[in-house]
Amino acid sequence: MRVLLIDDDARLAELLVGYLQPQGVALVHAGGGQAGLAQLQGGGFDAVLLDVMMPGMDGLAVLRKLRDAGHRVPVIMLTARGDEADRVVGLELGADDYVAKPFSPRELLARLRAVLRRARPGRKPLSAAPTLRAGDLRMDRISRRAWLRDTELVLTPKAMLLLDYLITHPDELMSRDRLLEVLWGFDFPVGTRAVDNRIAELRRALGDDPARPAWIATIPGQGYRFVARVDDLR
C-alpha cells in the first residue's frame, strides 16, 4: 500500500511512518496542499491522508481540486475533534472517510484497509457520487434528499447525515462510537443511545425490519452494518 500524507505536522508524519511501514504501508509526506497536489500528479498512490487545517491551501480546498479534476484515489480526512462543519463538508466533497485527531494509528490503518476494500478499479468512489441507489432507496447527496420508491423520506438532519455515511460505506461494520463521532463528535455531550435513536428513525422511515433487515443490520455487541448493495447513478 502506498499512501500520501498531506499534513503540515512533520512530527505526526514521522510517527506514522514508524508505525505504518512495518505494516506494509509506504508513507510519502507532503507538508502542504500545493505540495500534495504536485505529488498526486505523478499518480501511484493507493490512498491519501489529508489534514483539514493547514496554512495556505487547506484540506477541503485540496479535496475539491482533486475531485473536480476527476481523481478517484480514496481520501481520508484528518480533522479536529468536534468540528462537525469540516466533517460534513468533507463528506459532501467526496471524502471516503475521516479520522478525528488525536487518533490511534491502529484505527487509522483499519480505516485505510476499509476504504481500499471498497475501492472499485476504474470507477469513482461512492463518496464522490452525487446520487446513490440501494434497492428501492435513492439518495441525492447534493440536496440531502432521499426517496423510497417514489415517496420522499422525512428525516431529521442527523438521520440524513447518518444515512449518507452508511450508504457510502456499505457492508462495513460501524461501531456506535464511530457513528457517534460522525454525527456529533466525541466532544458533544451525548451517549451512544443517541445513535440507536437515529438508527431507529431510519428504520421507521425505510420500513426496515431489524429481524430481517433489507438495509441496516444490527451486529450484536458491535454496532451496525448497511447490508444493501449500493450503486452510483450517473
C-alpha positions in Angstrom: 0.0 0.0 0.0 1.4 3.4 -1.0 -0.2 6.3 0.9 0.3 10.1 0.6 0.0 12.1 3.8 -0.7 15.8 3.2 -0.2 17.5 6.6 2.0 20.3 7.9 2.8 18.3 11.1 6.2 16.8 10.5 6.2 15.0 13.9 2.9 13.3 13.0 4.4 12.2 9.7 7.4 10.7 11.5 5.3 8.8 13.9 3.0 7.4 11.2 6.0 6.3 9.1 7.3 4.4 12.1 4.0 2.6 12.7 2.8 2.0 9.2 6.0 0.9 7.5 6.2 -2.4 9.4 2.5 -3.0 8.4 3.4 -2.8 4.7 2.4 0.8 4.1 4.8 3.1 2.3 4.0 6.6 3.5 5.0 9.6 1.5 4.8 13.0 3.2 3.8 16.3 1.7 3.9 19.3 4.0 1.2 21.4 2.4 -1.7 21.4 0.0 0.2 22.6 -3.1 3.0 20.1 -2.4 0.4 17.3 -2.1 -1.3 18.1 -5.4 2.1 18.1 -7.1 2.8 14.6 -5.7 -0.6 13.4 -6.8 0.1 14.4 -10.4 2.5 11.6 -10.7 -0.1 9.1 -9.5 0.8 5.8 -8.0 -0.9 6.3 -4.6 -3.5 3.9 -3.2 -4.9 6.4 -0.8 -4.5 9.9 0.6 -4.5 11.1 4.2 -5.5 14.7 4.1 -5.4 17.2 7.0 -8.1 19.8 7.1 -6.3 22.6 8.9 -3.2 23.6 7.0 -1.7 27.1 6.3 -2.2 28.3 2.7 -4.4 25.8 0.9 -6.4 23.8 3.4 -7.5 20.2 3.1 -11.0 21.0 1.9 -9.6 23.1 -1.0 -7.2 20.2 -1.9 -10.1 17.7 -1.8 -12.3 20.0 -4.0 -9.5 20.3 -6.6 -8.9 16.6 -6.6 -12.5 15.6 -7.2 -13.1 18.4 -9.7 -10.1 17.1 -11.7 -11.5 13.6 -11.7 -9.0 12.0 -9.3 -10.6 8.8 -7.8 -8.0 8.0 -5.2 -9.6 7.3 -1.8 -9.2 10.1 0.6 -9.4 10.0 4.4 -9.7 13.4 6.0 -7.9 14.2 9.3 -10.0 16.7 11.3 -10.1 18.2 14.8 -12.5 16.5 17.2 -15.9 18.1 17.4 -15.6 20.1 14.2 -18.9 19.0 12.6 -18.7 21.5 9.8 -15.4 20.1 8.5 -16.8 16.5 8.7 -20.0 17.3 6.8 -18.3 19.4 4.1 -15.6 16.8 3.6 -18.1 14.0 3.1 -20.1 16.2 0.7 -17.0 17.0 -1.3 -16.2 13.3 -1.8 -14.0 12.2 1.2 -14.2 8.5 1.7 -13.9 8.8 5.5 -12.4 10.9 8.2 -10.5 10.3 11.4 -10.5 12.9 14.2 -7.2 14.0 15.8 -5.8 12.7 18.1 -6.3 9.2 16.7 -4.9 5.7 17.1 -2.5 4.6 14.3 -4.1 1.2 14.6 -7.6 2.8 13.9 -6.1 4.7 11.0 -4.7 1.6 9.5 -8.1 -0.1 9.8 -9.8 2.8 8.0 -7.2 2.7 5.3 -7.8 -1.0 4.7 -11.5 -0.5 4.7 -11.5 2.3 2.1 -9.3 0.1 -0.2 -11.7 -2.8 0.1 -14.5 -0.5 -1.1 -12.5 1.0 -3.9 -13.6 -0.2 -7.4 -10.9 0.0 -10.1 -11.8 2.5 -12.9 -14.8 3.8 -11.1 -15.4 6.8 -8.8 -15.7 6.0 -5.1 -19.2 6.0 -3.7 -18.3 9.0 -1.7 -17.7 11.0 -4.9 -21.1 10.1 -6.4 -23.8 12.7 -6.2 -26.6 10.2 -6.4 -26.7 6.7 -5.0 -29.2 3.8 -5.1 -29.7 0.8 -2.8 -32.6 -1.3 -3.9 -35.7 0.9 -3.9 -33.9 3.6 -1.9 -32.4 6.6 -3.8 -30.4 9.4 -2.3 -29.4 12.7 -3.8 -26.3 13.6 -1.7 -26.0 17.1 -3.1 -29.5 18.2 -1.9 -29.6 15.9 1.0 -32.8 14.3 0.0 -33.8 10.6 -0.2 -36.7 8.6 -1.7 -38.1 5.2 -1.0 -39.7 4.2 -4.3 -41.5 7.5 -5.2 -42.0 8.7 -1.6 -39.6 11.3 -0.2 -38.3 10.4 3.2 -38.8 12.9 6.0 -35.7 12.7 8.3 -34.0 14.9 10.8 -30.7 16.3 9.7 -28.8 13.9 11.9 -30.6 10.9 10.5 -29.9 12.2 6.9 -26.2 12.5 7.7 -26.3 9.0 9.2 -27.9 7.6 6.0 -25.3 9.4 3.9 -22.5 7.9 5.9 -23.9 4.4 5.9 -24.8 4.3 2.2 -21.3 5.4 1.2 -19.8 2.7 3.5 -21.8 -0.4 2.6 -21.1 -3.7 4.3 -18.7 -2.1 6.7 -19.1 -2.7 10.4 -19.9 0.6 12.2 -19.4 0.8 15.9 -21.7 3.1 17.9 -18.7 5.1 19.0 -17.7 5.6 15.4 -21.2 6.8 14.4 -21.3 9.0 17.4 -18.2 10.7 16.2 -19.6 11.1 12.7 -22.8 12.6 13.9 -21.8 14.7 16.9 -18.0 14.4 17.5 -16.8 13.0 20.8 -16.7 16.5 22.4 -20.5 16.7 22.2 -22.3 15.6 25.4 -24.5 12.8 24.2 -24.2 9.0 24.6 -24.4 6.1 22.2 -28.1 5.8 22.8 -28.5 8.9 20.6 -27.0 6.8 17.7 -29.5 4.0 18.4 -32.3 6.6 18.2 -31.2 7.8 14.8 -30.9 4.2 13.6 -34.5 3.6 14.8 -35.6 6.7 12.9 -34.1 5.5 9.7 -35.6 2.0 10.1 -39.0 3.5 10.6 -38.7 5.7 7.5 -37.5 2.7 5.5 -39.9 0.2 6.9 -36.9 -2.0 7.7 -37.5 -5.0 10.0 -34.5 -5.4 12.4 -35.1 -9.2 12.4 -34.9 -9.4 8.6 -33.1 -6.2 7.6 -33.1 -5.1 4.0 -30.9 -2.1 4.7 -29.5 -1.8 8.2 -28.4 -4.9 10.2 -27.6 -4.8 13.9 -24.4 -6.7 14.8 -24.9 -7.7 18.5 -22.3 -6.2 20.8 -20.5 -4.4 17.9 -22.7 -1.9 16.0 -24.5 -1.7 12.6 -23.9 -2.6 9.0 -25.5 -1.2 5.8 -26.3 -4.5 4.0 -27.9 -3.5 0.8 -25.9 -3.3 -2.4 -25.2 0.3 -3.4 -24.7 1.7 -6.9 -23.9 5.2 -8.1 -26.3 6.8 -10.6 -24.6 8.9 -13.2 
